[in-house]
């Protein structure tokens, strides 16, 4: 067991573990710690406690001390000074005509270093920019490029739901989000409709995906045939998970008929089948990585009708997956 204290910097964000030494911290207090950026002031999110050695991902650094009123006052002064320094930074970025978007600036608590954050499509040669900034501030100047999600967290804003961005208010880590999650929930697969302020898939897509997977077990699949009290065999064209309604097409080209879930008969829930992921986002694909899929299928000597249908569907996916891989190989070569 290892004793730790959890520290968070600049509002919402990842919580970092530090060695509290012999100092007792309570939630809401502030501490002075040394990080890769320098000496910083952080807020205690996790009070002193013991954790398993396996939960420690890196060597714990000791805290320097508890923050006092002078430290909090200095941090406030640093924030005001950082705003003025950021205007200088933006001015010289324009002078040097660099293809980068300035985001914000921050000072270490001891004012020995100032860090300017920015985003850019590619790497930026900012040596000329540093020649302007170093004499201006007369302390160590650091420029740090961050990704679009970190930029959205830093700047804040409102999401399509009208609420403040999750990454700004409560998200500690950015979870992996895929188009498959959106498809599971029946969402539009239009990138413009399911992307957040950062341009990436909205983090909230991952919030309810497990709930939808559980609810799907009670419903017939869209496109399957079912029996209702008004039709012996009709096609399912839509479902409403929360109202427990099923829409069926009983006459070709006619309006869908809405039924309660308990009125639907003659369907069985198909077991989940592991299939190659064919719907991916740009952030999931690395052109330099060659994907190798090894498959081993053990089949009984005699297959039922349902198993034969699953096997045929799996073979179609497998064939398409290999075909797409060959096309990609020829394109890269």
Rosetta blueprint (number, residue, H / E / L):
1 X L
2 X E
3 X E
4 X E
5 X E
6 X E
7 X E
8 X E
9 X L
10 X L
11 X L
12 X L
13 X L
14 X L
15 X E
16 X E
17 X E
18 X E
19 X E
20 X L
21 X L
22 X L
23 X L
24 X L
25 X L
26 X L
27 X L
28 X L
29 X L
30 X E
31 X E
32 X E
33 X E
34 X E
35 X E
36 X L
37 X L
38 X E
39 X E
40 X E
41 X E
42 X E
43 X E
44 X E
45 X E
46 X E
47 X E
48 X E
49 X E
50 X E
51 X E
52 X L
53 X H
54 X H
55 X H
56 X L
57 X L
58 X L
59 X L
60 X L
61 X L
62 X E
63 X E
64 X E
65 X E
66 X E
67 X L
68 X L
69 X H
70 X H
71 X H
72 X H
73 X H
74 X H
75 X H
76 X H
77 X H
78 X H
79 X H
80 X H
81 X H
82 X H
83 X H
84 X H
85 X H
86 X H
87 X H
88 X H
89 X H
90 X H
91 X H
92 X H
93 X H
94 X H
95 X H
96 X L
97 X L
98 X L
99 X L
100 X L
101 X E
102 X E
103 X E
104 X E
105 X E
106 X E
107 X E
108 X L
109 X L
110 X L
111 X L
112 X L
113 X E
114 X E
115 X E
116 X E
117 X E
118 X E
119 X E
120 X L
121 X L
122 X L
123 X L
124 X L
125 X L
126 X L
127 X H
128 X H
129 X H
130 X H
131 X H
132 X H
133 X H
134 X H
135 X H
136 X H
137 X H
138 X L
139 X L
140 X E
141 X E
142 X E
143 X E
144 X E
145 X E
146 X L
147 X L
148 X H
149 X H
150 X H
151 X H
152 X H
153 X H
154 X H
155 X H
156 X L
157 X L
158 X E
159 X L
160 X L
161 X L
162 X L
163 X L
164 X E
165 X L
166 X H
167 X H
168 X H
169 X H
170 X L
171 X L
172 X L
173 X L
174 X L
175 X L
176 X L
177 X L
178 X L
179 X H
180 X H
181 X H
182 X H
183 X H
184 X H
185 X L
186 X L
187 X L
188 X L
189 X L
190 X L
191 X H
192 X H
193 X H
194 X H
195 X E
196 X L
197 X L
198 X L
199 X L
200 X L
201 X E
202 X L
203 X H
204 X H
205 X H
206 X H
207 X L
208 X L
209 X H
210 X H
211 X H
212 X H
213 X H
214 X H
215 X H
216 X H
217 X L
218 X L
219 X L
220 X L
221 X L
222 X L
223 X L
224 X L
225 X E
226 X E
227 X E
228 X L
229 X L
230 X L
231 X L
232 X L
233 X L
234 X E
235 X E
236 X E
237 X E
238 X E
239 X E
240 X E
241 X L
242 X L
243 X L
244 X L
245 X E
246 X E
247 X E
248 X E
249 X E
250 X L
251 X L
252 X L
253 X L
254 X L
255 X L
256 X L
257 X E
258 X E
259 X E
260 X E
261 X H
262 X H
263 X H
264 X L
265 X E
266 X L
267 X L
268 X L
269 X L
270 X L
271 X L
272 X L
273 X L
274 X L
275 X L
276 X L
277 X L
278 X L
279 X L
280 X L
281 X L
282 X H
283 X H
284 X H
285 X L
286 X L
287 X L
288 X L
289 X L
290 X L
291 X L
292 X L
293 X L
294 X L
295 X L
296 X L
297 X L
298 X L
299 X L
300 X L
301 X L
302 X L
303 X L
304 X L
305 X H
306 X H
307 X H
308 X H
309 X H
310 X H
311 X H
312 X H
313 X H
314 X H
315 X H
316 X H
317 X H
318 X H
319 X H
320 X H
321 X H
322 X H
323 X H
324 X H
325 X H
326 X H
327 X H
328 X H
329 X H
330 X H
331 X H
332 X H
333 X L
